[in-house]
Amino acid sequence: MQRKKRTSPALFYRQIVTELRKVVWSTRSELFTYTAVVIVFVLVIIGVVAAIDFGLSRAVQAVFG
Protein backbone atom coordinates (compact mmCIF):
# COMPACT_ATOMS: atom_id res chain seq x y z
CA MET A 1 0.00 0.00 0.00
CA GLN A 2 1.47 3.32 -1.06
CA ARG A 3 1.41 6.35 1.17
CA LYS A 4 -0.50 9.38 -0.04
CA LYS A 5 1.57 12.35 -1.05
CA ARG A 6 1.16 15.29 1.32
CA THR A 7 0.25 18.71 0.01
CA SER A 8 2.35 21.72 0.87
CA PRO A 9 0.98 24.27 3.35
CA ALA A 10 0.86 26.90 0.58
CA LEU A 11 -1.25 24.65 -1.67
CA PHE A 12 -3.50 23.77 1.26
CA TYR A 13 -4.04 27.48 2.00
CA ARG A 14 -4.81 28.24 -1.66
CA GLN A 15 -7.36 25.42 -1.72
CA ILE A 16 -9.05 26.81 1.39
CA VAL A 17 -9.27 30.29 -0.13
CA THR A 18 -10.69 28.83 -3.34
CA GLU A 19 -13.37 26.90 -1.46
CA LEU A 20 -14.32 29.93 0.66
CA ARG A 21 -14.87 31.97 -2.50
CA LYS A 22 -17.50 29.42 -3.58
CA VAL A 23 -19.53 29.91 -0.39
CA VAL A 24 -22.78 31.86 -0.68
CA TRP A 25 -22.82 34.07 2.42
CA SER A 26 -26.13 35.08 4.02
CA THR A 27 -27.20 38.70 4.09
CA ARG A 28 -27.66 40.51 7.39
CA SER A 29 -31.46 40.30 7.19
CA GLU A 30 -31.35 36.56 6.40
CA LEU A 31 -29.02 36.04 9.34
CA PHE A 32 -31.40 37.83 11.72
CA THR A 33 -34.36 35.87 10.34
CA TYR A 34 -32.63 32.50 10.71
CA THR A 35 -31.46 33.39 14.22
CA ALA A 36 -34.99 34.36 15.26
CA VAL A 37 -36.41 31.13 13.85
CA VAL A 38 -33.85 29.05 15.74
CA ILE A 39 -34.47 30.90 19.02
CA VAL A 40 -38.26 30.50 18.71
CA PHE A 41 -37.89 26.80 17.85
CA VAL A 42 -35.61 26.20 20.85
CA LEU A 43 -38.03 27.99 23.17
CA VAL A 44 -40.93 25.88 21.87
CA ILE A 45 -38.96 22.66 22.40
CA ILE A 46 -37.99 23.79 25.91
CA GLY A 47 -41.70 24.36 26.64
CA VAL A 48 -42.66 20.91 25.32
CA VAL A 49 -39.94 19.16 27.32
CA ALA A 50 -40.83 21.14 30.46
CA ALA A 51 -44.52 20.22 30.09
CA ILE A 52 -43.69 16.53 29.64
CA ASP A 53 -41.35 16.64 32.63
CA PHE A 54 -43.97 18.36 34.77
CA GLY A 55 -46.66 15.87 33.73
CA LEU A 56 -44.46 12.84 34.38
CA SER A 57 -43.37 14.16 37.76
CA ARG A 58 -47.02 14.69 38.75
CA ALA A 59 -47.84 11.16 37.59
CA VAL A 60 -44.97 9.68 39.61
CA GLN A 61 -46.05 11.72 42.65
CA ALA A 62 -49.61 10.43 42.26
CA VAL A 63 -48.51 6.80 41.94
CA PHE A 64 -45.81 6.72 44.61
CA GLY A 65 -47.13 9.56 46.79
N, C-alpha and C positions, 0 to 999 in steps of 0.2 A: 504494500500500500504506500503510495507516494504522499509526501507531505504537501499541503497546499502552500503556494507561494504567498508570502505576506506582502501587503501593500505598504507603500511608504506613507509616513504621516502626512506629507504634502498632498499626495493623491487622495488619501482618506478625507482630508479637510476639503479639497475641491469637490469630492463627491457629496459631502454634506451640504456645501453651499449650493450645489446644483439641485439637490433634492428639496432644499428649503425654498428655492425659487419656484418650484412647482406647486407649493402649498397655496391654497386659496384661503386667505385670512378673512375672518369675520369682520364686519363693520362694527363700529361702536354701538349702534342701535341693536344690531343682531346679538351682540354680546350681552347687553343689558336684558334683552328679551329672553335669551336662553338661561341666563342666571336667575331671572325671576321665575321662570317655569320650573327650574330645578329646586329652588327654595320652596315654592308652593307644593311641589310634589313631595318633598321631604317632610314638610309639615303635615301633609295629609297622611302619609305613611306613619309618622310618629303618633298622630291621633288614632289611627286604626290599631296600632300595636298597643297603645295605652288603654284603649277601650277593651281589647281582648284580654289584656293583663288584668284590668280591673274586674271584668266579668269572671275570669277564671279564679281570681283570688276570692271573690264573693262566693263562688260555687264551692271552693275548698273550705271556706269558713263555714258555710251552711252544712256541708257533709261532716266535717270533723270538729266543728264547733269550737 
